[in-house]
Amino acid sequence: MMLQNLAILVLAGFLGFAVISKVPNTLHTPLMSGTNAIHGIVLLGGLIVLGLGVDGVLNKVLLVIAIAFGTINVVGGFLVTDRMLSMFKGKRASAPEKEDA
């Protein structure tokens, strides 16, 4: 059973790399936003599982670490997405300064 799970993990990693490497540069920002939304749902699930009570100290520690890393991923992803989208906005013309006469 452990060998099967490990094989699935390795194959999923290769498949994910193959799919992401084929994405054109113009689609990276929308793809990142969608992935962050999905990861937010995963974080909510992790918080619910932690709140319901998990058996074992190791399981609780791993769950808290996963929630922390997931939170960093979501926040960082949204910050990067916001920065990339701000690059597409035009620069505003500055208002002329009033001179005192």
N, CA and C atoms as a LAMMPS dump frame, in Angstrom:
ITEM: TIMESTEP
0
ITEM: NUMBER OF ATOMS
303
ITEM: BOX BOUNDS ff ff ff
-5.0000000000000000e+02 5.0000000000000000e+02
-5.0000000000000000e+02 5.0000000000000000e+02
-5.0000000000000000e+02 5.0000000000000000e+02
ITEM: ATOMS id mol type element x y z
1 1 1 N 0.828 -1.198 0
2 1 2 C 0 0 0
3 1 3 C 0.868 1.256 0
4 2 1 N 1.927 1.258 0.803
5 2 2 C 2.814 2.423 0.869
6 2 3 C 3.507 2.645 -0.459
7 3 1 N 3.898 1.58 -1.129
8 3 2 C 4.567 1.686 -2.423
9 3 3 C 3.611 2.242 -3.48
10 4 1 N 2.362 1.852 -3.431
11 4 2 C 1.373 2.371 -4.373
12 4 3 C 1.16 3.87 -4.156
13 5 1 N 1.053 4.278 -2.905
14 5 2 C 0.867 5.709 -2.61
15 5 3 C 2.077 6.521 -3.061
16 6 1 N 3.265 5.997 -2.854
17 6 2 C 4.475 6.681 -3.287
18 6 3 C 4.528 6.785 -4.807
19 7 1 N 4.138 5.711 -5.504
20 7 2 C 4.116 5.725 -6.973
21 7 3 C 3.114 6.77 -7.486
22 8 1 N 1.958 6.868 -6.847
23 8 2 C 0.95 7.858 -7.252
24 8 3 C 1.482 9.269 -7.019
25 9 1 N 2.167 9.491 -5.897
26 9 2 C 2.731 10.805 -5.607
27 9 3 C 3.77 11.199 -6.65
28 10 1 N 4.653 10.279 -7.01
29 10 2 C 5.694 10.579 -8.003
30 10 3 C 5.073 10.839 -9.376
31 11 1 N 4.116 10.018 -9.779
32 11 2 C 3.464 10.22 -11.076
33 11 3 C 2.677 11.536 -11.109
34 12 1 N 2.034 11.884 -10.008
35 12 2 C 1.304 13.154 -9.953
36 12 3 C 2.266 14.332 -10.063
37 13 1 N 3.438 14.201 -9.459
38 13 2 C 4.449 15.256 -9.571
39 13 3 C 4.91 15.436 -11.001
40 14 1 N 5.206 14.335 -11.68
41 14 2 C 5.626 14.419 -13.079
42 14 3 C 4.511 14.979 -13.957
43 15 1 N 3.292 14.542 -13.732
44 15 2 C 2.161 15.031 -14.524
45 15 3 C 1.935 16.523 -14.285
46 16 1 N 2.004 16.96 -13.029
47 16 2 C 1.841 18.377 -12.723
48 16 3 C 2.918 19.225 -13.375
49 17 1 N 4.164 18.751 -13.344
50 17 2 C 5.252 19.487 -13.981
51 17 3 C 5.043 19.57 -15.492
52 18 1 N 4.61 18.465 -16.099
53 18 2 C 4.387 18.457 -17.541
54 18 3 C 3.263 19.41 -17.939
55 19 1 N 2.2 19.452 -17.152
56 19 2 C 1.065 20.326 -17.473
57 19 3 C 1.442 21.792 -17.283
58 20 1 N 2.07 22.129 -16.17
59 20 2 C 2.402 23.521 -15.879
60 20 3 C 3.458 24.058 -16.848
61 21 1 N 4.378 23.211 -17.267
62 21 2 C 5.428 23.691 -18.178
63 21 3 C 4.878 24.022 -19.561
64 22 1 N 3.695 23.528 -19.889
65 22 2 C 3.085 23.795 -21.195
66 22 3 C 2.194 25.036 -21.189
67 23 1 N 1.998 25.666 -20.045
68 23 2 C 1.119 26.829 -19.943
69 23 3 C 1.843 28.05 -20.502
70 24 1 N 1.219 28.794 -21.425
71 24 2 C 1.852 30.011 -21.947
72 24 3 C 1.981 31.076 -20.858
73 25 1 N 2.939 31.978 -21.042
74 25 2 C 3.198 33.008 -20.043
75 25 3 C 1.992 33.895 -19.79
76 26 1 N 1.159 34.115 -20.802
77 26 2 C 0.005 35.003 -20.627
78 26 3 C -1.069 34.409 -19.718
79 27 1 N -1.017 33.112 -19.487
80 27 2 C -2.031 32.473 -18.645
81 27 3 C -1.555 32.202 -17.222
82 28 1 N -0.318 32.555 -16.896
83 28 2 C 0.186 32.241 -15.564
84 28 3 C -0.572 32.975 -14.468
85 29 1 N -0.906 34.252 -14.666
86 29 2 C -1.6 35.012 -13.629
87 29 3 C -3.004 34.468 -13.36
88 30 1 N -3.834 34.219 -14.386
89 30 2 C -5.151 33.629 -14.091
90 30 3 C -5.045 32.237 -13.482
91 31 1 N -4.07 31.466 -13.92
92 31 2 C -3.892 30.126 -13.368
93 31 3 C -3.488 30.213 -11.9
94 32 1 N -2.63 31.173 -11.555
95 32 2 C -2.197 31.346 -10.173
96 32 3 C -3.368 31.771 -9.299
97 33 1 N -4.217 32.636 -9.801
98 33 2 C -5.373 33.085 -9.017
99 33 3 C -6.332 31.933 -8.752
100 34 1 N -6.573 31.132 -9.765
101 34 2 C -7.448 29.968 -9.574
102 34 3 C -6.866 28.967 -8.606
103 35 1 N -5.573 28.737 -8.7
104 35 2 C -4.912 27.805 -7.794
105 35 3 C -4.958 28.323 -6.364
106 36 1 N -4.793 29.621 -6.176
107 36 2 C -4.871 30.181 -4.831
108 36 3 C -6.269 30.028 -4.245
109 37 1 N -7.293 30.175 -5.062
110 37 2 C -8.659 29.993 -4.573
111 37 3 C -8.881 28.549 -4.137
112 38 1 N -8.392 27.604 -4.916
113 38 2 C -8.519 26.188 -4.556
114 38 3 C -7.731 25.9 -3.285
115 39 1 N -6.535 26.466 -3.175
116 39 2 C -5.721 26.225 -1.993
117 39 3 C -6.372 26.835 -0.752
118 40 1 N -7.108 27.925 -0.917
119 40 2 C -7.848 28.492 0.206
120 40 3 C -8.896 27.528 0.729
121 41 1 N -9.54 26.788 -0.16
122 41 2 C -10.517 25.783 0.255
123 41 3 C -9.821 24.655 1.005
124 42 1 N -8.634 24.274 0.544
125 42 2 C -7.858 23.243 1.231
126 42 3 C -7.485 23.713 2.636
127 43 1 N -7.113 24.989 2.771
128 43 2 C -6.792 25.528 4.097
129 43 3 C -8.01 25.479 5.023
130 44 1 N -9.166 25.817 4.498
131 44 2 C -10.378 25.754 5.293
132 44 3 C -10.633 24.325 5.772
133 45 1 N -10.43 23.356 4.899
134 45 2 C -10.58 21.952 5.286
135 45 3 C -9.59 21.558 6.373
136 46 1 N -8.35 22.035 6.262
137 46 2 C -7.348 21.735 7.287
138 46 3 C -7.725 22.327 8.638
139 47 1 N -8.262 23.531 8.623
140 47 2 C -8.699 24.148 9.881
141 47 3 C -9.869 23.395 10.497
142 48 1 N -10.783 22.918 9.663
143 48 2 C -11.924 22.142 10.17
144 48 3 C -11.442 20.841 10.781
145 49 1 N -10.523 20.153 10.099
146 49 2 C -9.997 18.892 10.626
147 49 3 C -9.266 19.132 11.945
148 50 1 N -8.5 20.211 12.021
149 50 2 C -7.792 20.532 13.26
150 50 3 C -8.779 20.841 14.381
151 51 1 N -9.867 21.519 14.048
152 51 2 C -10.867 21.855 15.054
153 51 3 C -11.66 20.656 15.543
154 52 1 N -11.847 19.661 14.689
155 52 2 C -12.602 18.47 15.082
156 52 3 C -11.81 17.577 16.025
157 53 1 N -10.524 17.77 16.05
158 53 2 C -9.694 16.963 16.947
159 53 3 C -9.057 15.813 16.187
160 54 1 N -7.76 15.838 16.15
161 54 2 C -6.996 14.804 15.459
162 54 3 C -6.268 13.996 16.513
163 55 1 N -6.208 12.687 16.32
164 55 2 C -5.498 11.833 17.258
165 55 3 C -4 11.913 17.01
166 56 1 N -3.244 12.058 18.074
167 56 2 C -1.79 12.036 17.967
168 56 3 C -1.185 13.421 17.868
169 57 1 N -0.124 13.612 18.599
170 57 2 C 0.562 14.901 18.599
171 57 3 C 1.243 15.155 17.266
172 58 1 N 1.85 14.115 16.681
173 58 2 C 2.536 14.272 15.408
174 58 3 C 1.571 14.714 14.311
175 59 1 N 0.378 14.15 14.298
176 59 2 C -0.621 14.547 13.301
177 59 3 C -1.015 16.009 13.462
178 60 1 N -1.166 16.458 14.707
179 60 2 C -1.521 17.857 14.951
180 60 3 C -0.399 18.793 14.514
181 61 1 N 0.842 18.417 14.819
182 61 2 C 1.98 19.256 14.445
183 61 3 C 2.094 19.35 12.926
184 62 1 N 1.966 18.229 12.242
185 62 2 C 2.044 18.232 10.775
186 62 3 C 0.903 19.035 10.165
187 63 1 N -0.268 18.957 10.755
188 63 2 C -1.417 19.706 10.245
189 63 3 C -1.21 21.207 10.43
190 64 1 N -0.672 21.614 11.565
191 64 2 C -0.415 23.037 11.8
192 64 3 C 0.663 23.544 10.838
193 65 1 N 1.701 22.75 10.613
194 65 2 C 2.753 23.14 9.665
195 65 3 C 2.174 23.266 8.256
196 66 1 N 1.328 22.318 7.867
197 66 2 C 0.712 22.368 6.536
198 66 3 C -0.181 23.595 6.395
199 67 1 N -0.921 23.935 7.433
200 67 2 C -1.781 25.12 7.382
201 67 3 C -0.933 26.384 7.281
202 68 1 N 0.173 26.432 8.02
203 68 2 C 1.05 27.613 7.971
204 68 3 C 1.652 27.782 6.581
205 69 1 N 2.185 26.696 6.009
206 69 2 C 2.77 26.79 4.67
207 69 3 C 1.707 27.108 3.621
208 70 1 N 0.531 26.537 3.771
209 70 2 C -0.555 26.839 2.841
210 70 3 C -0.971 28.297 2.907
211 71 1 N -1.013 28.849 4.115
212 71 2 C -1.366 30.26 4.274
213 71 3 C -0.323 31.156 3.616
214 72 1 N 0.944 30.83 3.823
215 72 2 C 2.018 31.593 3.18
216 72 3 C 1.876 31.52 1.658
217 73 1 N 1.539 30.344 1.15
218 73 2 C 1.386 30.164 -0.292
219 73 3 C 0.232 31 -0.838
220 74 1 N -0.891 30.984 -0.168
221 74 2 C -2.062 31.732 -0.646
222 74 3 C -1.804 33.238 -0.6
223 75 1 N -1.298 33.726 0.526
224 75 2 C -1.054 35.168 0.667
225 75 3 C 0.007 35.626 -0.335
226 76 1 N 1.097 34.876 -0.437
227 76 2 C 2.146 35.234 -1.392
228 76 3 C 1.648 35.193 -2.825
229 77 1 N 0.828 34.203 -3.147
230 77 2 C 0.285 34.107 -4.498
231 77 3 C -0.609 35.281 -4.847
232 78 1 N -1.448 35.692 -3.902
233 78 2 C -2.308 36.839 -4.174
234 78 3 C -1.504 38.128 -4.272
235 79 1 N -0.441 38.259 -3.488
236 79 2 C 0.406 39.447 -3.598
237 79 3 C 1.101 39.501 -4.955
238 80 1 N 1.591 38.36 -5.416
239 80 2 C 2.24 38.315 -6.73
240 80 3 C 1.227 38.603 -7.83
241 81 1 N 0.038 38.032 -7.718
242 81 2 C -1.005 38.282 -8.716
243 81 3 C -1.381 39.755 -8.75
244 82 1 N -1.529 40.368 -7.587
245 82 2 C -1.859 41.794 -7.532
246 82 3 C -0.754 42.636 -8.161
247 83 1 N 0.478 42.282 -7.886
248 83 2 C 1.594 43.039 -8.463
249 83 3 C 1.639 42.886 -9.986
250 84 1 N 1.385 41.674 -10.47
251 84 2 C 1.408 41.457 -11.914
252 84 3 C 0.263 42.199 -12.595
253 85 1 N -0.907 42.193 -11.974
254 85 2 C -2.038 42.898 -12.571
255 85 3 C -1.839 44.401 -12.548
256 86 1 N -1.137 44.915 -11.54
257 86 2 C -0.889 46.356 -11.491
258 86 3 C 0.066 46.79 -12.598
259 87 1 N 0.85 45.875 -13.133
260 87 2 C 1.741 46.213 -14.24
261 87 3 C 0.962 46.517 -15.517
262 88 1 N -0.263 45.992 -15.627
263 88 2 C -1.065 46.21 -16.826
264 88 3 C -1.879 47.492 -16.759
265 89 1 N -1.945 48.104 -15.601
266 89 2 C -2.683 49.354 -15.464
267 89 3 C -1.83 50.49 -15.997
268 90 1 N -2.469 51.441 -16.658
269 90 2 C -1.737 52.586 -17.198
270 90 3 C -1.29 53.511 -16.079
271 91 1 N -0.222 54.219 -16.336
272 91 2 C 0.257 55.176 -15.346
273 91 3 C -0.637 56.403 -15.392
274 92 1 N -0.991 56.892 -14.224
275 92 2 C -1.851 58.071 -14.139
276 92 3 C -1.002 59.317 -14.317
277 93 1 N -1.552 60.265 -15.046
278 93 2 C -0.844 61.537 -15.221
279 93 3 C -0.952 62.319 -13.927
280 94 1 N 0.162 62.837 -13.478
281 94 2 C 0.15 63.583 -12.224
282 94 3 C -0.501 64.947 -12.453
283 95 1 N -1.237 65.397 -11.459
284 95 2 C -1.916 66.684 -11.554
285 95 3 C -0.873 67.802 -11.491
286 96 1 N -1.056 68.845 -12.301
287 96 2 C -0.076 69.945 -12.242
288 96 3 C -0.127 70.64 -10.896
289 97 1 N 1.039 71 -10.397
290 97 2 C 1.119 71.658 -9.1
291 97 3 C 0.715 73.116 -9.232
292 98 1 N 0.016 73.614 -8.211
293 98 2 C -0.421 75.013 -8.218
294 98 3 C 0.702 75.859 -7.641
295 99 1 N 0.954 76.943 -8.32
296 99 2 C 1.975 77.864 -7.837
297 99 3 C 1.31 79.013 -7.106
298 100 1 N 1.87 79.385 -5.966
299 100 2 C 1.331 80.519 -5.22
300 100 3 C 1.846 81.804 -5.854
301 101 1 N 0.971 82.736 -6.132
302 101 2 C 1.372 83.987 -6.766
303 101 3 C 1.58 85.079 -5.77
